[in-house]
């Protein structure tokens, strides 16, 4: 629609009033500049029409934002994602790539100076596993050199020593999705020997096994369509073997996130320590934090509270309440079994403890 309007405007001759320019000062963009810091531009790499309501529901469920997100369509197949918390936005970017119905989701930082149709969104970060490297070449410098041939290098997964001993060398690269998936490359080591290194991609979405493009699947491929061997797997140059098994997400960021989830503190930056942790905060429905009084249970004892302050896996109040509930259940079981005796035929109530019924006088 926007392109059609632009073509129409080119054919029009403007009147004197229409030709006047309107000066927009910086004060007119203050609100968008503030909100834009927590926004991302998004595109789903699919030829199918996207149901925006289903997309909203899916991403809210997968991303689990602490303060919610708003998704609006600003152009055909182009969306603006507004996060209630900038830390959610950072987490989503660091955990790319994402998919929707097996199609790749492209994300980019908000750029308010551009018209939506001028936004170029064709790159996505991937962890690339480099296989068949000589042991002496498994260094940060090697990862950067090889990764630079694929795209912009964002990170190399090595130890502090700059070396990684493992089955593969992992490099995080921002790749142009309009290009075919690179299956491997030839390298020349110091002695002049040439070797072939293979690539595998973690979290690789739906792509075409025939032409190797990420923009469509095999059924939508136009290359060789109509040929008898169009669906002959043996003729494919690409396949599922390009998908690498992703290790458990690691690093300081993910460890902190996992600890937050286990402890129920959400994204609280300054966690209280020691006795300050006692009954100060409890998590809300989505990991938010709210103040609560010193005691949230009428039967919560001081001893239970003191012991709960050292808990790292649950909030102190939840720990103490669980202990109190278990004590009551155990006490009830003890009282019940004190009145019962176990025999070979099962459990019977002691005769002396049975309620004696008074005999009615016979007339």
Phi and psi in degrees as a GROMACS rama.xvg file:
@    title "Ramachandran Plot"
@    xaxis  label "Phi"
@    yaxis  label "Psi"
@TYPE xy
-63.5486  -38.8554  UNK-2
-67.2346  -37.8823  UNK-3
-65.2466  -40.7966  UNK-4
-65.2645  -39.0839  UNK-5
-63.9085  -41.7458  UNK-6
-64.3751  -36.0819  UNK-7
-67.7598  -40.5349  UNK-8
-65.0501  -32.0436  UNK-9
-64.4965  -26.4211  UNK-10
-87.2875  -12.5621  UNK-11
-86.1208  149.436  UNK-12
-104.874  127.76  UNK-13
-84.0328  146.688  UNK-14
-80.1977  172.885  UNK-15
-63.2213  -38.4686  UNK-16
-68.9292  -39.2558  UNK-17
-70.3959  -24.5801  UNK-18
-82.5696  -5.69617  UNK-19
-73.4391  139.804  UNK-20
-94.3149  146.435  UNK-21
-109.153  121.795  UNK-22
-86.105  121.119  UNK-23
-106.649  113.257  UNK-24
-77.9561  175.655  UNK-25
-66.2427  -23.884  UNK-26
-66.2971  -22.9296  UNK-27
-77.8533  -11.7074  UNK-28
-118.116  10.3994  UNK-29
-60.8143  -43.48  UNK-30
-64.7618  -43.7585  UNK-31
-70.2576  -31.4232  UNK-32
-66.5133  -38.5518  UNK-33
-69.545  -45.4248  UNK-34
-73.1525  -32.8487  UNK-35
-61.199  -21.84  UNK-36
-63.7612  -24.2994  UNK-37
-106.913  22.5032  UNK-38
-116.783  152.781  UNK-39
-131.94  146.658  UNK-40
-92.499  136.593  UNK-41
-132.891  146.638  UNK-42
-146.065  138.91  UNK-43
-99.9618  122.551  UNK-44
-80.4705  78.5811  UNK-45
-149.124  146.385  UNK-46
-84.714  -10.26  UNK-47
-80.5089  152.807  UNK-48
-72.062  140.787  UNK-49
-101.704  129.754  UNK-50
-81.7492  108.565  UNK-51
-64.97  -32.7988  UNK-52
-67.6906  -41.1903  UNK-53
-66.4431  -36.3801  UNK-54
-64.3396  -44.6154  UNK-55
-59.1194  -47.6566  UNK-56
-62.616  -42.4381  UNK-57
-65.3323  -46.2374  UNK-58
-70.0354  -35.5814  UNK-59
-64.326  -34.9015  UNK-60
-74.1874  -37.8719  UNK-61
-80.1722  -44.9976  UNK-62
-77.714  -28.0977  UNK-63
49.9889  59.3959  UNK-64
-68.2094  145.116  UNK-65
-71.6715  -33.48  UNK-66
-123.787  23.0381  UNK-67
81.864  164.701  UNK-68
-138.15  154.523  UNK-69
-122.221  129.887  UNK-70
-119.772  121.601  UNK-71
-127.756  142.088  UNK-72
-87.0637  114.829  UNK-73
-99.6335  -13.7469  UNK-74
-160.594  164.247  UNK-75
-56.2402  120.947  UNK-76
63.8731  20.7322  UNK-77
-129.969  129.426  UNK-78
-126.181  154.207  UNK-79
-115.291  123.291  UNK-80
-105.374  118.988  UNK-81
-107.086  119.979  UNK-82
-94.5853  140.371  UNK-83
-72.7209  -20.4104  UNK-84
-134.533  126.274  UNK-85
-62.3513  -24.2085  UNK-86
-70.9859  -30.4024  UNK-87
-64.1243  -42.2524  UNK-88
-60.7758  -44.6746  UNK-89
-62.0224  -42.135  UNK-90
-63.999  -42.4413  UNK-91
-62.2339  -41.9251  UNK-92
-65.7417  -40.5359  UNK-93
-70.6377  -21.3721  UNK-94
-101.364  13.7241  UNK-95
-63.6657  152.593  UNK-96
-89.0782  157.195  UNK-97
-116.62  158.677  UNK-98
-132.777  155.629  UNK-99
-131.036  115.868  UNK-100
53.6558  41.3914  UNK-101
72.4152  4.85744  UNK-102
-100.701  144.518  UNK-103
-69.1212  137.202  UNK-104
-100.799  123.818  UNK-105
-98.2086  131.947  UNK-106
-126.803  146.504  UNK-107
-150.43  149.197  UNK-108
-61.0037  149.105  UNK-109
-66.4169  130.076  UNK-110
-127.125  100.784  UNK-111
-73.8988  -14.7593  UNK-112
-77.6472  -16.3035  UNK-113
-96.778  146.413  UNK-114
-74.3285  142.731  UNK-115
-49.7556  -40.2037  UNK-116
-70.608  -15.929  UNK-117
-89.7618  -6.86298  UNK-118
-74.2281  123.26  UNK-119
-95.853  116.205  UNK-120
-129.618  85.2048  UNK-121
-134.692  16.4156  UNK-122
-126.202  146.824  UNK-123
-148.286  139.514  UNK-124
-78.3023  141.425  UNK-125
-136.96  147.975  UNK-126
-86.3081  118.685  UNK-127
-105.055  127.183  UNK-128
-94.3961  122.326  UNK-129
-98.4319  117.448  UNK-130
-106.445  159.627  UNK-131
67.2822  30.5816  UNK-132
-83.7067  141.524  UNK-133
-59.6407  147.451  UNK-134
-57.2144  -38.5589  UNK-135
-71.9444  -12.3393  UNK-136
-97.8359  6.06779  UNK-137
-88.1512  68.3949  UNK-138
-126.705  168.072  UNK-139
-61.3195  -41.0322  UNK-140
-63.5251  -39.4171  UNK-141
-63.7476  -43.4065  UNK-142
-60.2369  -42.2084  UNK-143
-65.9184  -41.0615  UNK-144
-65.3596  -43.8279  UNK-145
-73.5759  -42.1682  UNK-146
-62.7093  -32.4628  UNK-147
-63.8174  -23.9757  UNK-148
-77.5168  -14.1816  UNK-149
-98.0373  -29.115  UNK-150
165.703  -157.132  UNK-151
-77.7146  122.106  UNK-152
-79.5815  125.894  UNK-153
-102.982  -33.3991  UNK-154
-165.148  155.419  UNK-155
-128.199  126.158  UNK-156
-84.1421  89.228  UNK-157
-134.1  166.274  UNK-158
-74.531  176.241  UNK-159
-60.5978  -24.8212  UNK-160
-73.7511  -10.6074  UNK-161
86.7542  8.50969  UNK-162
-124.91  147.11  UNK-163
-130.98  121.768  UNK-164
-102.11  110.543  UNK-165
-168.913  -173.817  UNK-166
-71.4115  -24.011  UNK-167
-151.583  162.917  UNK-168
-103.9  121.877  UNK-169
-96.3797  131.134  UNK-170
-130.991  131.791  UNK-171
-94.8887  120.064  UNK-172
-130.455  140.352  UNK-173
-89.01  113.698  UNK-174
-107.264  142.813  UNK-175
-78.9661  113.971  UNK-176
-76.1525  -6.30572  UNK-177
-79.3601  -13.4083  UNK-178
-93.9817  160.072  UNK-179
-70.6198  150.249  UNK-180
-64.223  126.855  UNK-181
-82.2589  122.242  UNK-182
-85.2724  -22.3227  UNK-183
171.471  179.783  UNK-184
-149.757  163.075  UNK-185
-95.3679  138.407  UNK-186
-125.056  155.265  UNK-187
-119.349  118.119  UNK-188
-85.0857  -179.868  UNK-189
-56.1189  -38.337  UNK-190
-77.2662  0.767506  UNK-191
88.0463  2.99197  UNK-192
-78.3861  137.928  UNK-193
-99.5717  133.938  UNK-194
-133.937  154.261  UNK-195
-100.999  127.419  UNK-196
-112.195  139.291  UNK-197
-103.042  152.929  UNK-198
-116.12  143.318  UNK-199
-130.714  147.265  UNK-200
-117.585  128.41  UNK-201
-81.1739  140.269  UNK-202
57.2357  39.9771  UNK-203
-72.6068  125.419  UNK-204
-79.9301  -167.55  UNK-205
-61.9816  130.718  UNK-206
-149.537  172.446  UNK-207
-87.3068  121.139  UNK-208
-74.7695  -11.401  UNK-209
-90.8253  -49.2244  UNK-210
-107.402  -14.1913  UNK-211
83.2889  14.5712  UNK-212
-92.0629  145.3  UNK-213
-85.1063  -11.0467  UNK-214
-76.6237  -11.9577  UNK-215
-157.155  166.169  UNK-216
-94.949  -176.724  UNK-217
-63.5982  -39.7548  UNK-218
-66.3681  -28.1434  UNK-219
-90.9048  -1.10881  UNK-220
-70.907  134.541  UNK-221
-97.781  -9.58587  UNK-222
-77.206  115.255  UNK-223
74.5514  14.5973  UNK-224
-68.4024  135.165  UNK-225
100.786  -15.9062  UNK-226
-71.2982  153.866  UNK-227
-64.9254  -34.3997  UNK-228
-97.289  26.1938  UNK-229
-60.0877  -37.5355  UNK-230
-105.897  17.1851  UNK-231
-77.3546  108.975  UNK-232
-61.1225  -32.9561  UNK-233
-65.7774  -18.3249  UNK-234
-92.9594  -6.69269  UNK-235
-71.932  139.626  UNK-236
-92.2931  -9.27495  UNK-237
-131.785  164.174  UNK-238
-172.591  -175.529  UNK-239
-66.2136  -14.9701  UNK-240
-67.3434  -10.5274  UNK-241
-80.7834  -9.05953  UNK-242
-85.7383  126.391  UNK-243
-99.9529  143.36  UNK-244
-71.8108  120.38  UNK-245
-78.3905  131.326  UNK-246
-70.0028  169.026  UNK-247
-60.9901  135.582  UNK-248
-60.0839  125.728  UNK-249
-123.197  -165.803  UNK-250
97.0709  164.223  UNK-251
-63.2157  -36.9315  UNK-252
-63.5874  -49.6903  UNK-253
-69.8371  -34.2454  UNK-254
-62.3773  -42.5442  UNK-255
-64.1179  -39.472  UNK-256
-65.1118  -42.6669  UNK-257
-64.7707  -39.9193  UNK-258
-63.9186  -39.5422  UNK-259
-62.5222  -41.2233  UNK-260
-66.8236  -41.9051  UNK-261
-66.5797  -41.6798  UNK-262
-82.8744  -13.3665  UNK-263
77.8549  20.7864  UNK-264
-93.056  -3.14902  UNK-265
58.956  -132.744  UNK-266
-105.179  28.275  UNK-267
-64.388  120.085  UNK-268
-75.5625  -50.5543  UNK-269
-101.256  89.4963  UNK-270
-75.7694  132.718  UNK-271
-66.9025  147.097  UNK-272
-116.406  157.825  UNK-273
58.781  -133.534  UNK-274
-68.5132  -18.3304  UNK-275
-68.7178  -20.9339  UNK-276
-71.2805  -17.8697  UNK-277
-67.5461  112.083  UNK-278
57.7607  21.7302  UNK-279
-83.4533  -42.8928  UNK-280
-137.099  149.35  UNK-281
-135.561  155.108  UNK-282
-80.1914  149.453  UNK-283
-86.3803  -165.938  UNK-284
-64.5219  -34.3992  UNK-285
-116.786  33.9228  UNK-286
83.7003  4.55911  UNK-287
-72.2903  174.467  UNK-288
-125.457  135.949  UNK-289
-136.878  152.472  UNK-290
-77.5482  146.077  UNK-291
-136.378  158.887  UNK-292
-68.2333  170.539  UNK-293
-58.9217  -36.6482  UNK-294
-127.402  126.845  UNK-295
-105.568  4.4211  UNK-296
-137.199  131.62  UNK-297
-65.9198  -21.1576  UNK-298
-107.832  17.5824  UNK-299
-79.3723  118.712  UNK-300
-87.4714  162.267  UNK-301
-65.6615  -37.7105  UNK-302
-62.5698  -41.4088  UNK-303
-63.4652  -39.6546  UNK-304
-67.4374  -41.7484  UNK-305
-63.7747  -40.703  UNK-306
-66.949  -30.6728  UNK-307
-75.1549  -16.2693  UNK-308
-66.0854  -23.1772  UNK-309
-89.0711  3.27763  UNK-310
-78.5725  134.383  UNK-311
-109.026  -16.7162  UNK-312
-94.0985  -21.0354  UNK-313
-138.054  162.105  UNK-314
-68.587  151.666  UNK-315
-61.9708  -38.3948  UNK-316
-65.583  -41.0792  UNK-317
-65.9246  -39.4292  UNK-318
-60.3256  -48.3327  UNK-319
-65.4721  -39.1797  UNK-320
-66.589  -37.9005  UNK-321
-63.4556  -42.8717  UNK-322
-63.0965  -41.4548  UNK-323
-64.3751  -41.88  UNK-324
-64.2896  -41.1754  UNK-325
-65.6241  -37.2861  UNK-326
-62.0733  -41.3542  UNK-327
-66.4221  -41.1672  UNK-328
-63.8425  -44.2471  UNK-329
-64.7966  -40.3052  UNK-330
-63.5573  -39.3748  UNK-331
-64.7232  -40.1395  UNK-332
-64.7296  -39.9544  UNK-333
-63.2909  -42.009  UNK-334
-64.9678  -36.5092  UNK-335
-69.6879  -47.1101  UNK-336
-74.1922  -18.1441  UNK-337
-66.3248  -23.3142  UNK-338
-97.6147  5.85955  UNK-339
-124.538  155.346  UNK-340
-131.564  136.117  UNK-341
-92.165  126.368  UNK-342
-121.159  177.489  UNK-343
-65.6538  -23.6116  UNK-344
-91.6674  -1.29052  UNK-345
128.129  -158.028  UNK-346
-101.738  126.594  UNK-347
-128.287  145.53  UNK-348
-79.0031  136.311  UNK-349
-60.2943  137.717  UNK-350
-59.819  -37.5482  UNK-351
-69.4135  -16.7637  UNK-352
-95.6651  -3.74212  UNK-353
-70.2977  146.875  UNK-354
-71.8179  119.447  UNK-355
-80.5523  129.482  UNK-356
-91.8559  135.753  UNK-357
-75.1886  133.127  UNK-358
-74.0923  135.742  UNK-359
-76.0478  137.127  UNK-360
-63.8888  136.17  UNK-361
-87.8817  133.866  UNK-362
